[in-house]
């Protein structure tokens, strides 16, 4: 406030009243501008853009969820196949071990039978020699 020209109390009151009046006029102009058809159209356009963006976001989230579900299913299938392959390999190894055990038992039994036959032959030969010597 310029003190050289307005120094009285009435001058200060009138200046304050003018300032309030100017502020109310600016608020009224802003309110009118906000309620104008152009402003309403701009708000509607912004709302449409916001809704379209939300729809795109929802589509992306759905696509991402579907992709994650597909990957999870593929992983589960791969794990199931791997587990089945491990089980089959374990069963094959078990059968091979059982077959090898049976072959070893049969081989040992055959060797034992050969040894028994050789002992029996030696025993019979010894008996024959004793009888022959009499």
C-alpha positions in Angstrom: 0.0 0.0 0.0 1.3 3.4 -1.0 1.5 5.4 2.3 2.0 8.7 0.6 -1.4 8.8 -1.0 -3.7 6.7 1.3 -3.0 7.3 4.9 -6.5 7.3 6.5 -8.5 4.6 8.1 -11.3 5.0 5.6 -8.9 4.6 2.8 -7.6 1.4 4.2 -11.2 0.1 4.7 -12.2 0.9 1.2 -9.0 -0.7 -0.2 -9.8 -3.9 1.8 -13.4 -3.8 0.5 -12.2 -3.5 -3.0 -9.8 -6.4 -2.6 -12.6 -8.6 -1.2 -14.8 -7.6 -4.1 -12.0 -8.4 -6.6 -11.5 -11.8 -4.9 -15.2 -12.6 -5.1 -15.4 -11.6 -8.7 -12.4 -13.9 -9.5 -14.1 -16.8 -7.7 -17.3 -16.2 -9.5 -15.4 -16.1 -12.9 -13.6 -19.4 -11.9 -16.9 -21.0 -10.9 -18.5 -19.9 -14.2 -15.6 -21.2 -16.2 -15.7 -24.6 -14.3 -19.4 -24.9 -15.1 -19.1 -23.9 -18.7 -20.0 -26.5 -21.4 -16.3 -26.6 -22.6 -15.1 -27.4 -19.1 -17.8 -30.1 -18.7 -16.7 -31.6 -22.1 -13.0 -31.6 -21.0 -13.9 -33.3 -17.7 -16.0 -35.9 -19.6 -13.1 -36.5 -22.0 -10.7 -36.9 -19.1 -13.1 -39.3 -17.5 -13.4 -41.3 -20.7 -9.6 -41.5 -21.0 -9.4 -42.6 -17.3 -11.9 -45.3 -17.9 -10.2 -46.5 -21.1 -6.9 -46.6 -19.2 -8.5 -48.6 -16.4 -10.0 -51.0 -18.9 -6.6 -51.5 -20.6 -5.0 -52.0 -17.2 -7.6 -54.6 -16.3 -7.0 -56.4 -19.6 -3.3 -56.4 -19.1 -3.7 -57.8 -15.5 -6.1 -60.5 -16.9 -3.6 -61.4 -19.6 -0.7 -61.5 -17.1 -2.8 -63.7 -14.8 -3.6 -66.1 -17.6 0.0 -66.3 -18.7 1.1 -67.0 -15.1 -1.6 -69.7 -14.8 -0.4 -71.2 -18.1 3.2 -71.2 -16.9 2.2 -72.7 -13.6 0.3 -75.5 -15.4 3.2 -76.1 -17.7 5.6 -76.3 -14.7 3.2 -78.6 -12.9 3.0 -80.9 -16.0 6.8 -80.8 -16.4 7.3 -81.7 -12.7 4.7 -84.5 -13.0 6.5 -85.9 -16.0 9.8 -85.6 -14.3 8.4 -87.4 -11.2 7.0 -90.1 -13.4 10.3 -90.5 -15.3 12.2 -90.7 -11.9 9.7 -93.3 -10.7 10.1 -95.3 -13.9 13.9 -95.1 -13.7 13.8 -96.2 -10.0 11.6 -99.1 -10.9 13.8 -100.1 -13.7 16.9 -99.9 -11.5 15.1 -102.0 -8.8 14.1 -104.6 -11.4 17.7 -104.7 -12.7 19.1 -105.1 -9.2 16.6 -107.9 -8.5 17.5 -109.6 -11.8 21.2 -109.3 -11.0 20.6 -110.7 -7.5 18.7 -113.6 -8.9 21.5 -114.3 -11.5 24.2 -114.1 -8.8 22.2 -116.5 -6.6 21.8 -118.9 -9.5 25.5 -118.6 -10.4 26.5 -119.2 -6.8 24.1 -122.2 -6.6 25.6 -123.6 -9.8 29.2 -123.1 -8.6 28.2 -124.8 -5.3 26.7 -127.7 -7.2 29.8 -128.0 -9.3 32.0 -128.0 -6.2 29.7 -130.6 -4.6 29.9 -132.7 -7.7 33.7 -132.4 -7.8 33.9 -133.4 -4.0 31.5 -136.3 -4.7 33.7 -137.4 -7.6 36.9 -137.2 -5.5 35.2 -139.1 -2.7 34.0 -141.8 -5.2 37.5 -142.0 -6.7 39.0 -142.4 -3.3 36.5 -145.2 -2.4 37.2 -146.9 -5.7 41.0 -146.8 -5.1 40.5 -148.3 -1.7 38.4 -151.1 -3.1 40.7 -151.8 -5.9 43.7 -152.0 -3.5 42.1 -154.8 -1.5 
